[in-house]
Amino acid sequence: MTTVTLETAQRELPSLIQEVLLGKRLLITLDRSPVAELVPAAKPKSRPVFGSAKGLIGMGDNFDEPLEDFTDYLS
């Protein structure tokens, strides 16, 4: 992680943002104490599209038939 002073960050913000766009993280300090961190923003998650799995999921022909393990309980 790169460390820069607040004064440098104010003066060179556009170039620092370019570094962050490349995936770097920057720590901004004031009087040698950390005060802020400049990190890449998280990309928004894509929302699922309704019906996008149509045709990918199927049920067996015997889905509604009783399970063999439960035949004793059904009589």
C-alpha positions, 0 to 999 in steps of 0.5 A: 500500500502506498502512503501519501501525505494529505498535501500530496493527495490534494495536489496530485489527486487526479494521478492518484485516482488513476493509480487506484483505478489500476487496483492500488490502495493509497493511505493518506496521512496527516502529521504522519498519522493515517487519516484516510484510505483511497481504495477501488470502489466495489463493482455493483453486483449484477441482478439476476434476470427473471426467467434466465434459467428457463429450460435448465431445470427439469423434474423426473417423471416420477416426482409425485410418486411416493418414495420407497422408504416411506411405503410402510408409513403410507399403508 
